[in-house]
Amino acid sequence: MAAEIIKRKLEESLSGLKVFGSFATSGKVPGDVSTGLSVHGVGRIAFPLLEHQAKEVINVCHQAPFGKGSETRIDESVRKTWELNSEQFDLCNPSWPSIVNQITEKASRELGCAPEVTSRASLYKLLLYEKGAMFKPHKDTEKEPGMYGTLVICLPSEYQGGAVVTTHCAKSKTLKIELPEFFHSYMSWYADVTHEVKPITSGYRLVLVYNLIQDSHVSSPSAALTVGEKMRLEMCYDRGIRPARKYTDASLSLQALKGEDRVKAEYLRETCAEAGVCFYLASMEHTKYGSVENNFYDDDSDEDHSAHHHTLEDVIEEELSLKRVVDLHGHLLARNVAINEEDIVEEDPFDGRDPDHEDYEGYTGNAGASATHWYHDTVLVLVPLSGRQSLFSIPQRRGDVNFSGWVLGLIDSVTNYPDDSFSRRDLAKLCHFALRDPAKASGADIYLRTNGNEIFQAPDSSLLIRASILLADLPLFEQAIIKEFTASLEVYQHIGVAMFIFKLQVKDPTINGLIDNLSAFHARFRALTGIEKGFEQAAREHTLMDDARVQDLKAWVRGRSIDAFQTMKTVIRDDGISMVDLARKEPETIKLSDCLNVAEPSMKNTAFVTAFATRLMSAYEEGKIDKQQANETHQVLLQSLCQNFSVECVKYSKRMEPGTDQLGDVECLTNADDVDLLMYQLNAKDMLNGLLQIMKQLLAEAKTCDTMAFEAFYLLLLKHLITRINAQPNLLEIYRPLFSRVLSLYICRYVQIEPPAANLSRDREGCGRCSDCHTLDKFLVDPKLKSRDFPVSKSRRHHLHEMLNDTRHSHETDRYRGDTLVVTKASSSSDRKHTEWKKRFARAQEQIQSFDQKALQNVLGEMYETIVELRSARRGAKAQPSLSHPRPGQQTQLHIIDLT
């Protein structure tokens, strides 16, 4: 069938689909409902909103910012709104969450979400609009994983104006609530919808803003198709169909599609399955670069300075590609796949469209003005089974192909449809190609090199092993396991299955070589345990558990495990766990005393000893190890921890500059999960002296450890302990001093005291003759201003550009604001120090706010506000209250022990 006929029939068929839902919706909340809103620093808010309370709320609010590219800006000409973060107010009505759930369900259905897909609303902000408040046209960003839209709940307030104008795909819809002072109401729209908040003309509007989230783990529902006759796609080759909405890369999957898009996709999925056609999703990008009209010196130009893009006069370069191709589950298959406009079903898809993004380069003195336009779309890609290889064929597609995604999808196809010859063929070809020329590129990533270029990322060995079993391909299996890799227990189970299926002997040199290449005891023990489990699983499925090969395999695993234990030289955390597991498995051969003898040289290794002790106690509680041996061994380990406990960190590179928000150069070897479990076990066994000694060591280490250990270890431990306190309130007084001291040290040592405020005064750079340069110099010498806007004409902007060209100051034209020149002063060393401190301060605030605040307040008591507001970083550290703990063996009275 000719391509043009297929395109026409696709368009006709899809246009006939009956869909429900809209890109935006609004309505009143039925019934007499209440939020119980209480604003910190103001108190309970009465409704309808009173003017004096609105002003009180404004006093504790901050100006709402907006995003421009990677920057966050405040500009009242773009957005004029007051806001509070979610932790700055409370919704005290216990019934309010259920009311929000009802509103969310209603709004999501009106937006066209499938009934079986569950949406939830995540509280984001409280916004207050006063007279003149507005927000220019914009789109919402994806603020958290799974976000697909915004829900605004308007609280009863008397105001005029403030209509929300939503626009999508050349359609416009205005959301406006009648008699807003008497009802709760809601407005909702998809995240990719352009919307504008018109100015409030009188009164005040108070709204709660929620992010609409869709759970990414629910199963994909089936749409109820209303088309009477389905069209067969017999020869549709690489055809793209553009949905009505755009989707972020993170949310691109069948389940994430909404409304009309979901119906089209479900229709095509069923039709493609019948016709033998593959169906994928992709992010398409169309790029145009060219010159634009240059009227730089023409002050009388008729150009619309408020336009958001420039018209390309001459297109110099153009590119169309699929930036990401994913399967229906969202698995990445390919990147940067070049296509032609003729591949798209829709006729002239870019005609008459404004670009989604523009990069404008103004007059530079050497060249005319130019611009790059980007158009972004989500598309549905149809490929016949027989032509699927085209998407990973280098001569035809020269893009990045994610082999792991392809192999994973093909494994699923072969598993579910064993007779699918196309999938079996493609899976075998992909796997053997991946093993043809593997080469280490960087770190643990393995790429396939073609013509000297790193193009294809090779699939994980575990996938190749699974594929070899499905295809009964022994050469593929042997090649896969000789690759150097670190595998999970599940992968070794697959190897065990393969050993059974391919009838490999325990003396097989390839298998033994795999074990020999693992240097650590725990790695060998884990590999052997996984192989044994997989072999037994396969034998059980074939009802051959009595086969002599099963006993041979068990004897081989036992011998190699004991040998690995006896030849162990150095230990790490995981070795402590594996030693206990081996002693449980082979109690007649491996005694706990043997484990202690092996561990003796490493008793100062806190991570190892802690893991050894906690695993031992867990095995004891499960009744799987000798009681007397366990008690004696645990006593030795605990004594070592009380004497040698340390928070061990390893640096992999030069220490980062202060203010960094990364943990990349430091790894904390001491495991927060292990220490939490150790403290829990000591408390459960009434070993309070041991618990107090561990806490004393923790506090001592907090004074000297690498500062990045606070986030890599201490804060994680405190979060675990809060969970313990919630379950066992009697732990509160025991752990309270640990919280206050550790968090105080975190602020003192990591954030540090605020440095002196930077002096932003700079040298004059103007010509000294014109009024614009006089204003520029006045700004440059101002000790407080960092940035300033200069809304001047083109020729005057050009003059200011010339004055600043040879300086380190930034000077850029912001065409979104009427061709305004934005000048930002260059940073000095004092600026940088203060900027670094602000980064550390903001990061620490974020980290502390990530705790359960009510639980944290309960633990910290009177220290809560001091710590949460990081007062010591601004005002100097205050003396901490003494630390008190219960006396060993006493439950109701407290014995004071100073751990400082």
C-alpha positions in Angstrom: 0.0 0.0 0.0 1.4 3.4 -1.0 2.7 5.6 1.9 0.4 8.5 1.0 -2.7 6.3 1.1 -1.7 4.9 4.5 -1.2 8.4 5.8 -4.6 9.5 4.6 -6.4 6.5 6.1 -4.6 7.0 9.4 -5.7 10.6 9.5 -9.3 9.7 8.6 -9.4 6.8 11.1 -7.9 8.8 14.0 -10.0 11.9 13.4 -13.1 9.7 13.8 -12.3 8.7 17.3 -14.7 9.9 20.0 -12.8 11.3 23.0 -13.8 12.9 26.2 -12.2 15.6 28.4 -10.7 19.0 28.0 -7.3 20.5 28.4 -8.6 22.8 31.2 -11.6 22.7 33.6 -13.2 24.6 36.5 -16.1 24.3 38.9 -17.6 24.9 42.3 -16.9 22.6 45.2 -20.3 21.3 46.5 -21.3 21.5 50.1 -20.2 23.5 53.1 -16.5 22.7 53.3 -13.6 24.2 55.4 -9.8 24.0 55.1 -9.1 25.1 58.7 -6.3 27.3 57.2 -3.8 28.6 59.7 -0.9 30.7 58.5 2.2 30.8 60.6 2.7 34.2 62.2 -1.0 35.2 61.5 -3.2 32.4 62.9 -6.5 31.0 61.7 -7.9 32.6 58.6 -11.7 33.5 58.5 -13.7 33.1 55.2 -14.8 34.9 53.2 -11.3 36.4 53.4 -11.3 39.7 55.4 -9.2 42.6 54.2 -7.2 43.0 57.4 -6.3 39.3 57.4 -5.3 39.5 53.8 -2.8 42.3 54.7 -1.5 40.2 57.6 -0.9 37.3 55.3 0.9 39.5 52.8 3.2 40.6 55.7 4.5 37.0 56.1 4.6 36.2 52.3 7.3 36.5 49.8 7.2 37.6 46.2 6.4 34.7 43.9 9.2 34.1 41.4 9.0 32.6 37.9 11.4 30.5 35.8 13.2 31.6 32.7 15.4 28.9 31.3 17.5 27.6 34.2 17.1 30.9 36.1 14.5 31.8 38.7 13.5 35.5 38.6 11.3 38.0 40.3 9.8 40.6 38.0 6.5 42.2 38.8 6.0 43.1 35.1 5.8 39.3 34.4 4.4 38.0 37.7 2.9 39.9 40.6 1.8 37.5 43.3 2.4 36.8 46.9 3.2 33.2 48.0 3.8 30.9 51.0 5.6 27.6 50.9 3.6 24.6 52.1 5.5 24.4 55.4 4.5 28.0 56.2 0.8 27.2 56.8 -1.4 24.4 58.1 -4.7 22.9 56.9 -6.2 21.9 60.2 -9.5 20.3 59.2 -8.9 16.5 59.4 -11.5 16.0 56.7 -9.8 18.3 54.2 -7.6 15.6 52.6 -10.6 13.5 51.7 -12.3 16.7 50.2 -9.2 17.3 48.1 -9.3 13.7 46.9 -12.9 14.2 45.7 -12.0 17.4 43.9 -8.9 15.7 42.3 -11.0 12.8 41.1 -13.6 15.1 39.6 -11.1 17.4 37.9 -9.0 14.5 36.5 -12.1 13.0 34.9 -13.0 16.3 33.4 -9.5 16.5 32.0 -10.1 13.2 30.3 -8.0 10.9 32.5 -9.1 7.2 32.4 -11.4 6.2 35.3 -9.1 3.4 36.4 -6.0 5.7 36.6 -5.6 7.1 40.0 -4.5 10.7 40.4 -3.4 12.4 43.6 -2.9 16.1 44.6 0.4 17.2 46.2 0.2 20.5 48.1 2.6 23.0 46.6 1.9 26.7 47.5 -0.6 29.2 49.0 -0.9 32.2 46.7 -2.5 35.6 47.5 -3.5 38.0 44.7 -4.2 41.6 45.5 -5.3 44.4 43.2 -3.0 44.5 40.2 -1.7 40.9 40.7 -1.3 38.9 37.5 0.9 36.4 35.7 1.7 36.7 32.0 1.3 33.6 29.7 3.4 30.7 30.7 3.5 26.9 31.2 4.0 25.0 34.4 7.2 23.0 34.9 7.2 19.4 36.1 7.9 20.0 39.8 7.9 16.3 40.9 8.0 12.9 39.2 4.6 11.9 37.7 3.2 15.5 37.6 0.9 16.0 34.7 -1.2 19.0 35.7 -2.1 21.7 38.2 -5.1 22.0 40.5 -5.9 25.4 42.0 -8.5 25.5 44.8 -9.9 29.0 45.3 -10.8 29.8 48.9 -13.9 32.0 49.5 -12.7 35.6 48.7 -14.3 38.7 47.3 -12.5 40.0 44.3 -13.0 41.2 40.7 -11.0 40.2 37.6 -8.3 37.5 37.8 -9.7 35.3 35.0 -7.4 32.4 33.9 -7.1 32.2 30.2 -5.8 28.8 29.0 -4.6 28.1 25.5 -3.7 24.8 23.8 -3.4 23.8 20.2 -4.9 27.1 18.9 -7.9 26.6 21.3 -8.6 29.0 24.1 -10.7 28.5 27.3 -11.3 31.1 30.0 -11.7 29.9 33.6 -13.7 32.2 35.8 -15.7 31.7 39.0 -19.0 33.5 39.7 -19.6 34.7 43.3 -16.2 33.6 44.5 -16.8 34.9 48.0 -19.5 32.4 48.8 -18.0 29.1 47.5 -14.9 27.0 47.4 -14.0 26.5 43.7 -11.4 24.8 41.6 -9.5 25.3 38.4 -7.3 22.7 36.7 -5.2 22.2 33.6 -2.5 20.1 32.1 1.1 21.1 32.6 1.7 21.8 28.9 -1.2 24.2 28.7 -0.3 27.9 28.3 -2.2 30.0 30.8 -2.4 33.6 31.9 -3.8 35.1 35.1 -5.5 38.4 34.2 -5.0 41.2 36.7 -7.1 41.4 39.8 -9.1 44.7 39.6 -10.3 44.8 43.2 -10.3 42.7 46.4 -8.1 39.8 47.3 -8.0 36.2 46.0 -6.5 33.4 48.1 -5.8 30.0 46.5 -4.2 26.7 47.3 -2.0 25.2 44.5 -1.6 21.5 44.1 0.5 19.4 41.7 -1.5 16.7 40.0 0.4 13.4 40.2 -0.3 10.1 38.4 1.1 7.0 40.0 3.6 5.5 37.6 3.3 2.0 39.0 -0.3 1.2 38.2 -1.0 -1.1 35.3 -1.9 0.3 31.9 -5.7 0.5 31.5 -7.6 -0.2 28.3 -9.6 2.6 26.6 -13.2 1.9 25.5 -12.9 2.4 21.8 -15.9 3.9 20.0 -14.8 3.3 16.5 -16.9 0.7 14.6 -14.2 -0.4 12.1 -10.5 -0.6 12.7 -8.0 0.1 9.9 -5.3 -2.5 9.3 -1.8 -1.1 9.1 -0.3 -3.4 6.5 2.8 -1.6 5.4 3.1 1.5 7.6 6.9 2.2 7.8 8.3 4.7 10.3 5.2 6.8 10.5 4.8 9.5 13.1 1.5 10.6 14.5 1.4 13.7 16.7 -0.7 13.6 19.9 -2.7 16.6 21.1 -0.5 17.2 24.1 3.3 17.2 24.8 4.9 15.1 27.5 8.1 15.4 29.4 10.8 12.8 28.8 10.4 11.5 32.3 6.7 10.8 31.9 6.7 9.5 28.3 4.8 6.1 28.4 1.4 4.8 27.3 0.1 5.2 30.8 1.1 8.9 30.9 -1.0 9.8 27.8 -4.1 11.8 28.6 -7.6 12.2 27.1 -7.6 12.1 23.3 -4.0 11.0 23.1 -4.7 8.0 25.3 -7.7 6.9 23.1 -5.6 7.2 19.9 -2.8 5.2 21.5 -5.0 2.5 22.8 -6.7 2.2 19.4 -3.4 2.0 17.6 -2.0 -0.5 20.1 -4.8 -3.0 19.5 -4.7 -2.4 15.7 -0.9 -2.7 15.5 -1.0 -6.0 17.5 -3.4 -7.4 14.9 -1.5 -6.1 11.9 2.1 -7.1 13.0 3.2 -3.5 13.4 5.5 -2.2 16.3 4.2 0.8 18.1 6.5 3.2 20.0 6.4 6.7 21.6 8.9 9.4 20.9 9.9 13.0 21.6 10.3 14.8 18.3 12.4 17.9 17.8 12.4 20.2 14.8 15.1 22.8 14.6 15.4 25.8 12.3 18.3 28.2 12.2 18.4 31.4 10.1 18.7 35.1 9.8 16.1 37.5 11.1 15.2 41.1 10.1 17.8 43.4 11.6 16.6 46.9 12.5 19.1 47.5 15.3 19.6 51.2 14.7 16.1 51.9 13.6 14.3 53.4 16.6 11.1 53.9 14.5 10.9 50.2 13.6 7.4 48.8 13.5 8.6 45.5 15.0 6.4 44.2 17.8 8.8 44.2 20.7 6.4 42.2 22.9 6.5 39.3 20.4 7.9 36.1 21.9 9.8 35.1 18.7 11.3 36.5 15.6 10.3 35.6 12.0 13.1 33.7 10.2 13.8 35.6 6.9 16.2 33.0 5.5 16.4 29.4 6.9 20.0 28.4 6.8 19.9 25.1 8.5 17.1 22.7 9.4 16.9 19.4 11.3 14.2 16.9 12.3 14.8 14.0 14.6 13.3 11.7 17.3 15.3 12.8 20.4 14.0 9.8 22.4 12.2 6.7 21.3 10.6 4.6 24.1 8.4 1.5 24.2 4.9 1.6 25.8 6.4 1.0 29.2 8.7 4.0 28.9 11.9 2.0 28.4 14.4 4.1 26.3 15.1 2.5 22.9 16.9 5.1 20.9 18.1 8.6 20.8 18.7 11.2 18.0 17.1 9.2 15.2 17.0 11.3 12.0 13.7 11.4 10.1 12.1 13.3 7.3 9.0 15.5 7.4 7.4 13.0 4.9 7.5 10.4 7.7 4.8 12.3 9.6 1.2 11.4 9.0 -0.1 14.9 9.6 0.2 17.2 6.6 2.5 20.2 7.1 2.8 19.8 10.8 4.9 22.9 11.4 3.1 25.4 9.2 1.6 28.4 11.0 3.0 27.3 14.4 4.9 29.5 16.7 8.2 27.9 18.0 8.2 26.4 21.5 11.5 28.0 22.2 13.8 30.5 20.6 17.5 31.3 21.0 18.0 34.9 19.6 21.4 36.3 18.8 21.3 40.0 18.2 23.5 42.3 16.3 27.2 41.9 17.3 28.9 44.4 15.0 30.4 41.6 12.8 27.2 39.7 11.9 23.5 40.3 11.5 20.9 39.1 13.9 19.9 35.4 13.8 17.7 33.0 15.7 17.2 29.3 16.3 13.6 28.0 16.6 12.8 24.7 18.3 9.5 22.8 17.9 8.9 20.0 20.3 6.2 17.3 20.0 5.4 13.9 21.3 4.7 11.4 18.5 3.5 7.9 18.1 5.8 5.8 15.9 4.7 2.8 13.8 7.2 0.4 12.4 6.5 -3.0 10.7 8.0 -6.1 12.5 10.0 -6.8 9.4 11.6 -3.4 9.5 12.2 -3.0 13.2 16.0 -3.5 12.7 16.0 -0.1 10.9 15.9 1.6 14.2 19.2 0.1 15.3 20.9 -0.3 11.9 23.9 2.0 11.8 24.0 2.7 8.0 20.4 3.8 8.1 20.0 5.5 11.4 23.3 6.7 12.8 21.8 7.6 16.1 22.2 6.4 19.7 20.5 3.1 20.4 19.9 1.9 23.9 20.5 -1.8 23.4 19.4 -2.6 26.9 15.9 -1.2 26.3 15.6 -3.1 23.0 16.8 -6.3 24.5 14.5 -6.0 27.5 11.5 -5.4 25.2 12.4 -8.3 22.9 12.9 -10.6 25.9 9.3 -9.7 27.0 8.1 -10.4 23.4 9.8 -13.8 23.2 8.6 -14.8 26.7 5.0 -13.9 26.0 5.0 -15.0 22.4 7.5 -17.9 21.9 6.5 -18.3 18.3 7.3 -14.7 17.3 10.0 -15.4 14.8 10.7 -11.7 14.2 11.4 -11.1 17.9 13.6 -14.2 18.2 15.6 -13.1 15.1 16.0 -9.6 16.3 16.9 -10.6 19.8 19.6 -13.0 18.6 21.0 -10.5 16.2 21.1 -7.7 18.8 22.8 -9.8 21.4 25.5 -11.2 19.1 26.2 -7.7 17.7 26.5 -6.3 21.2 29.2 -8.9 22.0 31.1 -8.4 18.7 33.3 -5.5 19.7 32.8 -4.5 23.3 35.2 -1.8 24.6 35.5 0.0 27.9 34.5 3.6 27.3 34.5 5.2 30.8 33.9 3.8 34.3 31.5 0.8 34.2 29.8 1.8 31.0 30.5 -0.4 28.0 29.9 0.8 24.4 30.2 -0.7 21.0 32.5 1.2 18.7 31.7 1.6 15.0 34.1 3.5 12.7 35.9 4.8 15.8 32.8 6.5 17.2 31.1 5.6 20.5 27.5 5.1 19.4 25.8 2.1 21.0 25.7 1.4 24.7 26.0 -2.4 25.1 23.2 -4.2 27.1 23.9 -5.4 30.6 25.3 -8.9 30.8 22.3 -10.1 32.8 20.1 -9.4 29.8 22.3 -11.3 27.5 22.3 -14.3 29.9 18.5 -14.2 30.0 18.3 -14.0 26.2 20.7 -16.9 25.8 18.4 -19.1 28.0 15.3 -18.0 26.0 17.0 -18.7 22.7 18.8 -21.9 23.9 22.0 -20.3 22.6 25.0 -21.7 24.5 27.7 -19.7 22.6 25.8 -16.5 23.5 25.7 -17.6 27.2 29.5 -18.4 27.2 30.4 -15.0 25.7 28.1 -13.1 28.1 29.6 -14.5 31.3 33.2 -14.0 30.3 32.5 -10.3 30.2 33.8 -8.5 33.3 30.8 -7.4 35.3 29.4 -7.1 38.8 26.1 -8.9 38.9 23.1 -9.0 41.3 21.9 -12.2 43.0 19.2 -12.4 40.4 21.8 -12.6 37.6 23.6 -15.4 39.3 20.3 -17.2 39.6 19.9 -16.9 35.8 23.4 -18.4 35.5 22.3 -21.3 37.7 19.3 -21.9 35.4 21.5 -21.8 32.4 23.9 -24.3 33.9 20.9 -26.7 34.3 19.5 -26.0 30.9 22.8 -26.3 29.0 23.9 -29.3 31.2 27.1 -27.6 32.2 29.4 -29.5 34.7 30.6 -27.9 37.9 34.1 -28.2 36.6 33.3 -26.1 33.6 36.2 -23.7 33.3 34.1 -20.7 32.2 31.9 -20.9 35.3 34.8 -21.4 37.6 36.7 -18.6 35.9 33.7 -16.3 36.6 34.0 -17.2 40.4 37.7 -16.8 40.4 37.4 -13.3 38.9 35.5 -12.2 42.0 38.1 -11.1 44.6 36.0 -10.4 47.6 34.6 -13.1 49.8 31.1 -11.7 49.9 31.0 -11.4 46.1 32.0 -15.1 45.7 29.5 -16.3 48.3 26.7 -14.3 46.8 27.5 -15.6 43.3 27.6 -19.2 44.5 24.4 -18.8 46.5 22.6 -17.3 43.5 23.8 -20.1 41.2 22.7 -22.7 43.6 19.2 -21.2 43.9 18.8 -20.8 40.1 20.0 -24.4 39.5 17.5 -25.8 42.1 14.7 -23.7 40.7 15.3 -25.1 37.2 15.6 -28.6 38.5 12.3 -28.2 40.5 10.5 -26.9 37.4 11.6 -30.0 35.5 10.8 -32.3 38.5 14.5 -33.4 38.6 15.4 -32.4 42.2 16.6 -36.0 42.7 19.0 -35.8 39.8 22.6 -36.4 40.8 23.6 -33.1 39.2 21.8 -31.2 41.9 23.9 -32.9 44.6 27.1 -32.3 42.6 26.2 -28.7 42.3 25.5 -28.3 46.1 28.8 -30.0 47.0 30.6 -27.7 44.5 29.0 -24.6 46.0 29.8 -25.7 49.6 33.4 -26.4 48.8 34.0 -23.1 46.9 32.2 -21.1 49.6 34.4 -22.5 52.4 37.5 -22.0 50.4 36.6 -18.4 49.7 36.0 -17.9 53.5 39.3 -19.5 54.5 41.4 -17.5 52.0 39.8 -14.1 52.8 42.4 -11.4 53.5 40.7 -8.0 53.7 37.1 -7.3 54.6 34.5 -4.7 53.9 30.9 -4.2 55.2 29.3 -6.9 53.1 31.8 -9.5 54.2 30.4 -9.3 57.7 26.9 -10.1 56.5 28.2 -13.0 54.3 30.3 -14.5 57.1 27.2 -14.9 59.3 25.2 -16.3 56.4 27.8 -18.9 55.8 28.0 -19.8 59.5 24.2 -20.3 59.4 24.4 -22.4 56.3 27.4 -24.6 57.3 27.3 -24.7 61.1 29.3 -27.9 61.3 32.2 -26.5 59.4 32.2 -22.7 60.0 31.9 -21.6 63.7 31.4 -18.1 64.9 34.8 -18.4 66.6 36.3 -19.0 63.1 34.6 -15.8 61.9 36.1 -13.8 64.8 39.5 -15.1 64.0 39.2 -13.9 60.4 37.7 -10.6 61.6 40.3 -9.9 64.3 42.7 -7.8 62.1 39.7 -5.7 61.0 38.0 -4.9 64.3 38.5 -1.2 63.9 36.5 -1.3 60.6 33.3 0.1 61.9 31.2 -0.6 58.8 32.3 -4.3 58.8 31.9 -4.8 62.5 28.5 -3.1 62.6 27.2 -5.2 59.7 28.6 -8.4 61.4 27.0 -7.6 64.7 23.5 -6.7 63.3 23.4 -9.7 61.0 24.4 -11.9 63.9 21.7 -10.6 66.2 19.1 -11.0 63.4 20.2 -14.6 62.9 20.0 -15.2 66.6 16.5 -13.8 66.8 15.4 -16.0 64.0 16.7 -19.1 65.9 19.1 -20.0 63.1 22.4 -19.8 65.1 23.7 -21.2 68.3 22.6 -19.0 71.2 25.8 -19.2 73.3 28.1 -18.7 70.4 26.0 -15.7 69.2 26.1 -14.0 72.7 29.8 -14.5 73.1 30.6 -13.2 69.6 28.2 -10.3 69.9 29.8 -9.2 73.2 33.2 -9.1 71.5 31.9 -7.1 68.6 30.0 -4.6 70.8 33.1 -4.0 72.9 35.1 -3.3 69.8 32.4 -0.8 68.5 32.3 1.0 71.8 36.1 1.5 71.6 36.6 2.1 67.9 33.4 3.4 66.4 34.0 5.9 63.7 32.2 7.5 60.8 34.5 6.4 58.0 34.6 8.4 54.8 36.7 7.9 51.7 37.7 10.8 49.4 38.0 10.0 45.8 39.3 13.3 44.6 40.5 16.7 45.8 38.1 18.3 48.3 35.5 20.4 46.7 35.2 24.1 47.4 33.0 25.1 50.3 29.4 25.5 49.3 29.3 22.6 47.0 26.0 20.7 47.0 27.4 17.4 45.7 28.6 14.3 47.5 30.5 12.9 44.6 34.0 13.0 46.1 33.1 11.5 49.5 31.7 8.1 50.3 30.6 7.3 53.8 31.5 3.7 54.5 29.6 3.6 57.8 26.0 2.5 56.9 23.1 4.5 58.5 20.8 1.5 58.1 23.2 -0.8 60.0 23.8 1.7 62.8 20.0 2.3 63.2 19.5 -1.5 63.4 22.3 -1.8 65.9 20.8 0.8 68.2 17.4 -0.8 67.8 18.7 -4.2 68.8 20.7 -2.8 71.8 17.6 -1.1 73.1 15.4 -4.2 72.5 17.8 -6.3 74.5 18.0 -3.8 77.3 21.6 -3.2 76.6 21.4 0.5 77.4 25.0 0.9 78.4 26.0 -0.2 75.0 23.5 2.1 73.3 24.8 5.1 75.3 28.3 4.3 74.4 27.5 4.1 70.7 25.7 7.5 70.9 28.7 9.0 72.7 30.9 7.8 69.8 28.4 9.2 67.3 28.6 12.7 68.9 32.3 12.6 69.1 32.6 11.7 65.5 30.2 14.5 64.5 32.7 17.0 65.8 35.6 15.8 63.5 34.1 13.9 60.6 34.1 15.1 57.0 31.3 17.6 56.7 29.7 15.7 53.8 29.2 12.8 56.2 26.3 14.7 57.8 24.2 14.2 54.7 25.7 10.9 53.7 25.2 9.3 57.1 24.0 11.4 60.1 20.8 12.9 58.6 19.8 9.5 57.2 20.4 7.9 60.6 18.2 10.6 62.3 15.4 10.0 59.9 15.5 6.3 60.8 15.5 7.1 64.5 12.4 9.4 64.1 10.6 6.4 62.7 11.7 4.4 65.7 10.5 7.1 68.1 7.1 7.3 66.4 6.7 3.6 67.0 8.2 3.6 70.5 7.7 7.0 72.3 9.8 5.8 75.2 12.9 6.3 73.0 12.2 10.1 72.8 14.3 11.1 75.8 17.1 8.8 74.9 17.6 10.1 71.4 16.7 13.8 71.9 20.2 14.9 72.8 21.6 13.1 69.7 19.2 15.1 67.4 19.9 18.5 68.9 23.7 18.1 69.0 24.1 16.5 65.6 21.9 19.1 63.8 23.6 21.9 65.6 27.0 20.6 64.5 25.7 20.2 61.0 24.7 23.9 60.9 27.9 25.0 62.7 30.4 22.9 60.7 28.8 22.6 57.2 26.8 25.9 56.9 29.1 28.0 59.0 28.5 31.6 60.1 27.4 34.0 57.5 30.4 35.9 56.0 30.2 39.7 55.8 27.8 41.0 53.2 29.5 41.6 49.8 30.2 45.1 48.6 28.8 45.2 45.1 30.3 48.6 44.2 32.3 48.4 40.9 34.3 50.9 38.8 32.5 53.3 36.4 32.4 52.2 32.8 30.3 54.8 31.0 31.3 57.4 28.6 30.7 60.2 31.1 28.7 62.2 28.5 25.2 60.8 28.1 22.4 60.2 30.5 22.3 56.4 29.9 25.9 56.1 30.9 25.3 58.3 33.9 22.5 55.9 35.0 24.8 52.9 34.2 27.7 54.3 36.4 25.3 55.1 39.2 24.2 51.5 39.2 27.8 50.1 39.0 29.0 52.1 42.0 25.9 51.2 44.1 27.2 48.8 46.9 23.9 46.9 47.1 22.5 46.4 43.6 23.6 43.2 41.7 21.5 43.6 38.6 19.5 46.3 36.8 17.2 46.6 33.8 17.7 49.3 31.2 14.5 49.6 29.0 16.0 51.8 26.3 15.8 51.9 22.5 18.0 49.8 20.1 20.6 52.5 19.4 20.9 53.4 23.1 21.3 49.7 24.0 24.0 49.3 21.4 25.9 52.2 23.0 25.7 50.6 26.4 26.8 47.3 24.9 29.9 49.0 23.6 30.7 50.5 27.0 30.5 47.1 28.6 32.0 44.8 25.9 35.5 44.8 27.5 34.4 44.3 31.0 33.5 41.2 33.0 29.9 42.4 33.5 27.1 40.6 31.9 24.9 42.6 29.5 22.1 40.8 27.6 18.9 41.9 25.9 15.8 40.3 27.3 13.3 40.5 24.4 10.6 39.0 26.5 10.3 42.3 28.3 10.2 44.8 25.5 13.8 44.7 24.5 15.2 45.5 27.9 18.9 45.4 28.5 19.8 43.5 31.6 23.2 44.3 33.2 24.5 42.1 35.9 27.7 43.0 37.8 30.7 40.6 37.7 31.3 38.7 41.0 34.2 39.4 43.3 35.8 37.0 45.8 33.6 38.3 48.6 30.6 37.9 46.4 31.5 34.3 45.8 32.1 33.6 49.5 28.6 34.9 50.3 27.1 33.1 47.4 28.7 29.8 48.5 27.4 30.4 52.0 23.9 31.0 50.7 24.0 27.7 48.8 25.1 25.8 51.9 22.4 27.6 53.9 19.7 26.8 51.4 20.8 23.1 51.1 20.8 22.7 54.9 17.3 24.2 55.0 16.2 21.8 52.4 17.7 18.8 54.2 16.2 19.7 57.5 12.8 20.5 56.0 12.8 17.0 54.5 12.2 15.6 58.0 8.7 14.9 59.3 8.4 18.4 60.8 5.8 17.5 63.5 8.0 14.5 64.6 11.1 16.7 64.5 9.5 19.4 66.6 8.5 16.7 69.1 12.1 15.5 69.4 13.8 18.9 69.5 11.4 20.6 71.8 12.5 24.1 72.6 15.4 23.8 70.1 13.1 23.3 67.1 12.9 26.8 65.8 16.5 27.6 66.5 17.6 24.6 64.4 14.9 24.7 61.6 15.6 28.4 61.0 19.4 27.8 61.2 19.7 30.8 63.6 23.2 29.8 64.7 24.5 30.3 61.1 23.4 33.9 61.3 23.7 34.8 65.0 26.4 32.5 66.3 26.0 29.2 68.1 24.1 29.1 71.4 24.9 26.9 74.3 23.1 23.6 74.1 21.2 22.0 76.9 22.9 19.1 78.7 22.2 15.6 77.4 20.3 13.2 79.7 19.7 9.5 79.4 17.9 6.8 81.4 20.0 4.7 83.7 20.6 1.1 82.5 17.9 -1.2 83.7 15.6 1.6 84.7 12.5 2.3 82.6 10.6 5.1 84.4 13.3 7.3 85.9 16.1 9.1 84.1 19.8 9.0 85.0 21.8 12.0 83.8 24.8 11.2 81.7 26.7 14.0 80.0 27.9 12.7 76.6 29.6 16.0 75.7 
